[in-house]
């Protein structure tokens, strides 16, 4: 199945790494404009490589990268390794500290049709092209995408824990409140065991579909230009953060739907009337009870409309009307039910493609923001949803289908600038790579 390789990581030099919080950044697709402007003011922040500015952004990133490498701002580790990455975090309303354990390495950039790396959402071509252009110009990856493998025996965790006894550096607290810690494994025997374990497994892409497809596009372009390639060239590989799907510390948060408008100028009363053939509507005295009242219930949602709260639950007999051409696993998802019976049947936004481009819906992570924006009349209504489970993600991916847009929010996000990797043509010239070009013998 999945082929992984160790990385000769590029990292901020020791002096800068001692203050790593000053140089890391949010991922390109979650960083706000306000965050960008603040980070741009630091001339050495990784935002300049991940979200470059100017008339030729990719060219600006290459120029800055070259300066940083030549001046020693970034230094490359002499020996390749598997980079252990832990994120410590808490969820709102809970005192429990979670620790998501994983590791960063290179993984072969498999085409979707090979069914080794599995996706669960579609991408936007413009964002893919942007990432592909940046990669083609710099041949450098400033952040890892997030992939999931399943190992119910938790074999690799003992090696990860051992490496974490001697960390390289850590953040005090990143932009989302998590503490990020980096360590490295450079023992060739252990690295080969990591390769063997992953060689038996598929990988589900949890986060970073646009960056991964950018790597695919770049690899396909290089293969077309160099038909005699060996398959071992560095540009065949992609930087990925791999975590165990069996771990309890893998958290997926809900993403609520905010209706910025009701098409056709329909009234609140008409909207409720259009929902009634499909849902039972239970008025609620306190809107803040909605998350608890829908928790764990299939096809149940909260609605906040005109200052009033309702619990919606699909009438079971109407589910058979869901006629989209997709798998049973996708049809059973709460969000598919919401998109079909609310957006299509009640509001007339017909089909997944039209819904994906409809400007009348926004995706919001926090319950309180949903309520506030409706109260400020920035939106007509909020639809409150439950989180997707890891089991649902796995079932959908293995069915070969994709979920509705913004179905998952894996938390916390990885950060940019914690570890960089290069896919330049000369990367594998280092003799230390030789033992890892194919998985070794039994451990």
N, C-alpha and C positions, 0 to 999 in steps of 0.2 A: 504494500500500500504506500504510505507516505515516506518519501526519502528526505531525511534532514541531514544537515551538515553543520559543523561548528563554524564559528565566525571569528575572524581577527577584528574585534570591535574597534571602532574609533570612539574615543571619549574625550571630554574636556580634560585638560592637563590637571595634574594633582592640585595645583594652587587654586584653580577655578572649581574643581570638583568639590573642594572643601566648602564651597558656597553654592552647591548645585541648584538650590531653589531659585537663584538669580538667572539661571540659564535654561531651565526646562520651560515647556509651553504646552497649552492644550492642543489637541489634534486639530488638523486644518478644518474639519467640518463641524467642530463644536465651539471653536474659539469665537467669541463675540467681537464686534467691531471695537467696542470699548477696551476689551482685553488686548486686542491687536495693537491699538495705538499706544497703550501703556508699555507693552513688551517691545515694540519697535524702538523705544527710546533707549533701550539697552543694546548697544552696538554688537554685543556678543551673544545675545539671546538666540536660541535655536529657531525662533519664529522667522528669522531672516532666511533660513534654509527651507522651512516647511511651507510658509506662506509668503514668498518674496513679493516685493513691490516693484513698480516701475513699468515703463513701456515694454520692456523685455524681462519679465519676472524670472524666467528660468535662467536667462543669461546673467542676471544679477545674482542669483543664487550660486551659480557656478563661480563667478568672480569672487564672491565672498568666501565660498568654500575653499578655493585655491589659496586665498590669503590666510585663512585660519590654519590650513594644513602647513603652509610654508613657514608661518610664524610660530607654530607650536601651540596655538590655541587648542587645536585638536591633535591628539596623538593616537597612533595605532598600537594596540597590544601586539607584542612580538609573537605570542603563541595563541593559536585559535582555541576557542572554548565555547561551552554552553553557558549562557549568562542567566543566572537565577534572579528572578524578579518577584518580590513579594510586595503586596499592597495591603496595608493595615487600615481599616476604616470602620466607621459606625453608621448605622442607618437612623434616620430621624425617629425619635421616640423610643429608642432602644439603647441600653447601656452596654450591650454586648460589643466587643471588638472582634471583627472578622479579620481573617487573613487569607487573601486569595494568593495561592502559591502557583508559580509557573516558571517558565524559562523561555529565553529568547535564542533563536537559532535561525539558520537559513533552511527554507523548505523549497523543494522544487516547485516552480510555478506551474501547476497542473491546469490544463484546460478543464472547464466544467464537465465536458463530455467524458473525461476519464474517470469521473466519479471517485476521485481520491480526496480532493478538497470540495466540500459541498456548500452551496450557498443557501440562504433562506430569504433573501430579498433581491429585488431588481435594482439596477443602478441608473444614474442619469448620465447620458453620453458626454455632456459637457464637462462634468466633474472627472470622468475617467480620462478624457483627453488631456485635461489640465495636469493630472497626476502622471500620465504617460510622458508628456512633454518634459516635465520637471525631471523625471527619472532618466529620460534619454539624454538630456543635457548634462546632468550632474553625475549620473551613474552612482548615486548615493541615496541611502534611505535613512531618513531622520527620525522615523518612528515605526514601531512594529505593529502590524495588524494583529488581531486577537483570534486565535483558533482554539478549538476544543477537541480533545481526544478523550476517549473513555477507557479508564483502567480501574475497575472495581477493586483490584488488589492494592492499589496505591504503591506500586513498586518503586517508582522514581522519587517519591516524596522524601524517602530517607536520605537520598543523595542531595536533594535540594536543601533539606534541613541542616545537613552537615556543612554544606557550603555557606549557609547563612551564619554560621558561627564566626566567620571572618569576612564581613561585608566590605565592599569596595567604598561605598558611600551611600547616603540616604538623604531624602528630603526631610525637612522639619514638618512641612505640611504643604501639599500641592493645592492647586486652585479649587479642587473639589473637597478638600479637607482630609484627603488620604495621606498616609506616610508611605513613601516608596523607598524600597531598599534593593540594592543591586549587589550581587556576588557573582563569582565565576567558578566553573568547573573546567580544569584543564588536564585532568587525568584521562589519557587516551582510552584506557580500559573502560572507564565509566561512560565516556562519551559514546563508545561503540555500543554499550548496552542501551543507551537512550535511542540510538539509531535502530537497534533491533526491536525495541518495544514499539516505536512508531511505524516500523516497516510492516507491522501486522494490523495497522489501524487506519481508518479514514479520519479526516479532520473536518469538522464543521466550522465554517468561517462565522465567528460571532460578530466581529466588528471590523470594519475596514474594507468593505466590498469595493469601493472606488479605488483605493490604493492597490488592492490585489489585482483588480482588472487592469490598472495601469501597468503593473508588472507583466501581466499576460500580453498586453498590447505591445510592450517593448520587446518582450521575448519573441513574439511572433514576427515582428519587424526584423529583428536580428537573424532569426532562422531563415527568413525569406532572402535576406541579403547574403547569408553565408550558408548555403546548402551543404557544405562540407563540414559543418560544425560537429564536434564530438559528443555533445550533450553534457559535457563537464564544464563548459565555460561558466564563469560566475554569473553572467546575465540570465542563466536558466533558473536562478534562485531568488528568493524573496524573504525578507526579514519578517518573522512571525513570533508572537508571544503565545505559547501553548500552555493551556491549563486543563486540568482534569475535570471532565463533565460530571464525574461522580462526586465531586467535592461539595460539601454543604456550604462552603464559603463562596460559592459562585452565585451571585445575586443578579436577578433580572428585575428591573423596576418597570412599572406601568408607564405608558405614554398616552395621556388623555387627548381627546379630540375637542377642539374649540371651533364652533361654527361661527365664523366671522359674519356670515350673512345667511339669510334663508332665501333661496332663489325664488324669483317670481314675486317677491314682495309679500309672501304669505305671512299671516299673523301668527302669534303664539298659539291661539286657539285652533287655527287650521292645522298647524304643525302637530299638535297633540291629537287632533282628529285623524290625521294621516297615519299616526303611529298605532292607533288603537286596533286596527285589524291584525296587527302582527305581535303586539306586546300587551301584557297586562301592565297598567299604570297605577302605582300606589303612591299617593301624595305623602310627603314626609314633613313632619313638623320642623325638623332641624336639619339643614343641609349638611352639617358636619357629621351626621350619622351615616351619610351615604356610603363611604368606603367600607365601613363595618357591615352594613346591611347587604352589600353585594359580595363581600369577601367569600371566596371559595364556591360561589354558586355559578353554575354553567349558564351562559347566555344571559347574564344579569348585568345591568348597567345603571349608573346614576345619571340623571338629567337635571341640570340647573337652568331654568328658563324664566325670564321675567321676574326674578327674585323668589321663585318658588322651586321646590325640590321634589323630584319624583324618582321612585325606583322603577326601572323598566325590566321586565323579564319576558323573553320570547315565548310566545305560545308554542308548545312543543310540536303541535300538529302542523304548523306552517313551515317548519324547517325544511320539509321536503320540497318546498317551492324554490329553494336556493338553486338556481340553474346555471351558475357560472361553471365554465369548463375547467374544473380543477379536481384535485384528488379529495377523497373523503376526509383525509387528515386535515386539509385546509378548510373544507366546509364546516368541520366541527369546531373550528377556532371561534372564540368570542368575537375577535375583531373582524373576521369574515362575516359573521352574522350582523355585526354592527354596520359594516360598510354596505352590505347588500340590502338589509331591510330598512336602514335609516337613510343612508345616502342615496341609494338607487330607488327603492320602492317609495319612500316617503318624500324625498326631495328631488327625485328625477335626475340625479347625476348617474348616468347609466354606464356601467362597466368599469373595471379596474383602471384602464388607461385614462378615461375621462376623470376619474376620481383622483388619480395621481397628479394630474395637472390642474385640477380645479383650485382656483385661488381662494375659495370660500372656506377652506378648512386649514387650521393650524394645529401643530402637534406640541403639546405642553406636558412637561414632566410632573410639575407639582400641582396638587389639588388646590392649594391656596391661590396660586396664580390664576387658575381657571376661574375661580369664584370672583377674584378681584377684577379680572378683565371683563366679565359679564356685568358686574356691578358698575364699572366705569363706562359701560356701554361701548366698549371696544369690540365686543362680540355679542351675538344674539343668544348663544346657548353654549353650555359645556356638557360634554358626554364623558362621564367618569367610567374608567374600565379597570378590570383586574389585570395583574401582571401575567404574562405568558410564562408557562413553566418550562424547565429544561427538557422534560419528557416530550412536551409538545413540539419544541424546536427540533429535537432529534427525529420525531415521527414525520414531521413535514419534510425535513431534509432527505430522509431516506425514501420518501415517497416520490422524490424528484421534482417537487413543486416549490413555489415560493409563497411567503406570507404577504398579507397586505402591507403597505408602506408603514414604516415606523412602528413595527410590531414589538421590537425588543429594544431595551436599553440596558445593556450589560454594565453593571456598576461595580467599582469605579472604572472610568476610562483609563487606558494607558496614557502615558505622557510622552511628548516629543522631547528629544534632546538628552534623554537618559542614556541611550546607547545608539550609536550610528553604525551603519554597515555599508561597505563599498561593494559594487559588482563590476568594477573596472576589469578589463581583460587580464591585467597582470596579477590579480589578487591570488590566484591559485598557484603562482610561481613559487610561493613559499614552501619549502620542503616539509614543514610541519603538517601540511594538509594531507600528505600522501597516505597515512594510515586510514583516513576517513573517506576516501573516495568511493568506497563500498563498505557496507556493514561488515564488521569483522566476524571471526568465529565465535562459537559459544562462550558465554561469560562464565 
